[in-house]
Amino acid sequence: MTKQKIILQDKFGRDHTYLRISLTERCNLRCTYCMPEEGVQLSPKSHLMSYEEVYDIAKTFVDHGVTKIRLTGGEPFVRKDIPVILEKLASLPVELSITSNAVIIDKFIHDLKANGVKKINVSLDSLSRDKFTHITRRNQFDKVYKNILLLVKEGFTVKVNAVLMKGFNDDEIIDFINLTKDLPVSIRFIEFMPFDGNKWDMSKMVSYKDIMDKVNQHYPVDIVERLQDAPNDTAKNYTIKGHKGSFAIISSVTNPFCDSCNRLRLTANGQLKNCLFSSTESDLLTALRNGKSIEPVVHKAVQSKFKIRGGMDTLEKLQKPDLHGKNRSMITIGG
């Protein structure tokens, strides 16, 4: 068994080759499912990873088998040294991608291309300007939509992430899919998930079945085509025959994909989360700053990973606020 396997393989035999790094807890939007209405207590700047520390931690993971890094936030592009971070991480032998709300991404097209970033995930929860303003608490719809078109034009592979909420945007499912007729994008519908302060309950969630019921009511069955999912994919992928793009469903709640999970998350203040739903974290930044190896901390964190959703292996457990309420708000985890 290799050293890589020892550190990044958990007790269920899952190899972790994908690291998501949050660069900041700050964001220029205020999405209700991500940030509590009262806001969040931001970590002091001195508690956040510097660009050198982001690189050093990332390199350790790459040395032990990570092949893909995705940068997230908050909004990663509000961080002033993002061009430097991109350049540093691009020197590692990994596929580098990024998730953004696309409000200011047009200013960084050159930096993205120069550092080999080809895949961009954009968060967009409504095609209605008014709904967008309501959910994000900011009036930036036109800018975001224009920048999605710009990213496509510039040759990036674009995925559009939409968190569905019953009674709010579930009536836009077909509108989103119709976007893929002429745009080569992947629309990804995400089940509403519980995090601190987002007032989650099952009644607000639009399930995988709900989505496919709407799809099958609108489109003839013979033109809804199931696509081959990539290895370790979190999404179930489809296309409408004749469309340039595709759509997918990420069913973290009703159909978790934990068996093939290869993901780890690093928060902006240097805490390792072995699962999005985990209420526990492992402090890598303090060890790094004290001149200690982070490898034992990483190994222990990976070994303690639960088989399913941070231990919430049933919908009944997921509905208990005392379990998921111990987790961070989404903005401080990283999208």
N, C-alpha and C positions, 0 to 999 in steps of 0.2 A: 504493500500500500504506500502511495506517495505521500510526501509531506503535505501537498495540496489537499488531498482527500482527508487527511487527519484533521486539518484545521477547518475546512469549509464543507465537510460532509456531516450531516446531523445523524442522530441515532436511528432515523427512519431511512437512511441511505440516500437522502436528497443532497445533491451537489449544488452549492451556491456559487453561481458564475455571474450573477447580475447584481450590481450595487447601485442603489439610488441615493444620490447625495443632495441633500437640501443645502442650498447656499445662503439662505436668509429666511428669517421669519416675517420679514416685511413684504407687503404687497400693495399695489396701487389700485386693487379692487377689494371689496369687502363681502365676498360671497357668503350667503347665509348658512349654507351647509358646511362651510369650511371654517369660518370665523364666528365665534359667539357675538351676539349683538353688542355686548358691552366691551368687545375687543379682547385682546390677550395681553398678558404681562410679557413684554419682550425681554429676551435675555440681554444683559448688558453687553456692550460691544466686546469687552475684554473676555467674555465667556464664549464668543463665537470663534469658529475656526478661521485663521488667516488663510490666504491663498497657499502659502507654503505648507500649512498643516493639512489643508484639503489634499494637496498633492502627496504629502508623505503618507497619509492614511490610505489614500487611493492606491498608491504604489504597493503598499503591503498587501492589499487585497488582490491586486493584479499579479503579484509575485506568487500568490497562492491559488491562482486559478480563475479569478474574475476576468471575463472577456467582454463585458458590456457595462458601461456606466451611463446612467441617465441623471442629468442635473435638473433639480426641481427647486421649489421655494416653499412658501411665499412665492414671489415672482422673481426668478433668478436674474432678470435683466435690470432690476433696481439696484443690484449690487454693483458698485462703481468699478471694481476690479474684475468684472466678468471677462473682459478680453484676455487678461493675464491668466485667469483660471482656465479658460478654454485652451490657450496656448500650452500651458503646463500639462494639462491632462491629455492633450492631443499627442504629446510625446510618448505616451504609454501605448502598448500594443492592445488597444481596446476599441470597440465600437462606441463612439461617443454620441449621445443624443440629448435632447432637452425638452422639457415641458414648460409651457409659457401660456399666459393669458393673451399674448400677442398685442398688447396695447402699445408697446414701444419697440417691438422686435424689428421693425423696419430700419432702425438705426444700427442694427448689428448684423445685417445680411453679409457684409464683407467679412466680419470676424468669424461667423459661422462657416462660411465657405472656405476661408483660409485655414481653418482648423479641422476640416473634413467632416463637419457635422451635416448629415444628410437627412436625418429623421427628426421631425418636429411634431410634438403633440400640443394641440391648442385646446384650451378649455372654452367651450361655448355652450351654454345651457338653454338658450332660446334664440329663435330667429325673429322674435318680436322685439322691437326696440324698447317698448315699455316694460315687457317682462324682463329683459336683460337688465335694465336700469333698476328694477325692483330687486332682482336676485343679487346683483353685484353692488348695489347701493351707489353706483357710479354711471354716468351717461357716456359710455365709451363704445357703444355697439358699432357705430359706423367705422370707427378706427380699427376695431378688431376684425370686422368682416373684410374690410379693404386689405388688411394685412394677411389674412388667410389667402385671398386671391393673389397677393403679391408673392407669398411663399410658394404657391403652386406654379406661378409664372417663372419664378427663379429656379425651379427644378427640384425643390425639396419634396420628400415624401411626407405628406401631411395627414395626421390623424386628428379628428375633431372629437373631443370628449364631452359628452352631455350627461350630466347626472339627472336622472328622471325623478320627478316627484308628482305623485297623484294629485290631480286637480290643479296643477300649475303648468307643467309643460308636457304632460303625457299625450295631449292632443296634437303635439307637433311631431310625433314619431314619423309619420308619413312625409311631412314637409322636409324633415331632415334627410330621409332616404331619397326623396326626389332631388335633393342637391347633388347626389352621386350620379345622376343621369348625365350631366355634362361636366362635372368636376371630378378629377381623378383623386378623390380623397376617401379616407375611411372614416365613416361616422361610427363612433363607439358609444353605445348606450350603457350607462353605468348604474347599477342598482344603488339607491340611496343607502349609505352605510352609517352606523352609529359612531359618533365621536363626541368628545366633551363639548357641551354647549350648543350642539346643533339641533336640539329638540327632536331627535329621531324617534319615530315609532313605526311599527310595521304597517300601519294604515296609510302612511305616506309613500310607501315603497311601491315602485312599479317593477314587477318581477319579470324574469326571462319569459315565462309563459304569457304574461300580459302583453309583452312586446310582440311576441310571435303571433299571438291571436290577432292583434291589430294588423300585422303584416299580412297574414293569410286572409283576413277579411277584405283587404284592399287589393292585393295582387293575386292573380291566378297562381295556383300552386306550382304549375309547371315552369314558371319563370323565376321562382325564388330558388336560388341555387346555393347549396351548402358548399363552402370552400374548405380547402385543406388548412387546418390550423398549423401554425409553426410550432416546433417543439417548445415546451414550457409556456405556451401561449396562455394568457389569462382570459382571452376572448373566444367566443364562438362566432366564426366569420361567415358572412353570407354576401351574395350580390344579387341584384335584379338583372337578369339576362339583358344585354344591350346597354347597360349602364357602364360608364367609364370608371366609376368608383365602387365602393362596397360599404357594407355596414356590419357591425359586430355588437355582441352583447357581453358585458362583463358582469357575471352573476355571482358576485362575492358572497351574497347573503343566501340565495336560494340554491345555488349549485356551486359551492366553493371548489376551487381548483387546487386545493392544498397538496394533493398527492404529487403533483409535478412542480411544486414551488421551488424556484431557484433564486429567490430574491432576498436581499438584505437591505436595510435602510439606515442611512447615517444622517442624523439631524444636524441642523446648522450649528448647534452647540456641542457637537462631537459625541453624541450618544448613539450607540448602535441599537437598533430595534430589529429583532429577528423575525418580526411579523407586523404587518400593518395594524392588526388588532391587539397586539401585545401590550399589556399594561406595565411591563418591566423594560428597563433599558440598561445598557452597559456602557460605562464611561471610558471612552477611548482617549478623549482629549487630555484628561488629567494625567493619564499614564504617559502619553506622548510628551507632555510638557515637563514631566518629572524625569524624562530620559529613560523611561522603562519601555520594554517591548510591549506592543499592543497585542501580540499574537496570542498569549494565554487568555486575555480578555475576550478576544474574538472567538477562540475555540470554545470557551465556557458558554458564551452567548449562543453559539450555533448548536451546541449540545443540548441546551435547555429549551430549544424550540419545540412547541407543541405540534402535534400531528395536524390539527385543524384549528384555524382562526384563533390563535392565542388561547386555546383551551375551551373556547365557546363552540363546542362541537354539535350543538343542537340549536334550533331556532328559539327554543324555550330559554336557553341560557343567554342567547343574544338579546333577548327582550328584557333582561334584568339590568336596570340602570346601574346597580352597584358593581356589575362586572365591567360593562363597556364605559362607564363613567370615570373609571380610573385612568383611561387612556388620555392622551393629549388631544387638543383640538387639532383638526387636520392641518391648519396653517403652520403649526409648530412641528408637525411630523415631516411634512414634505409630500407633495402630490405624487 
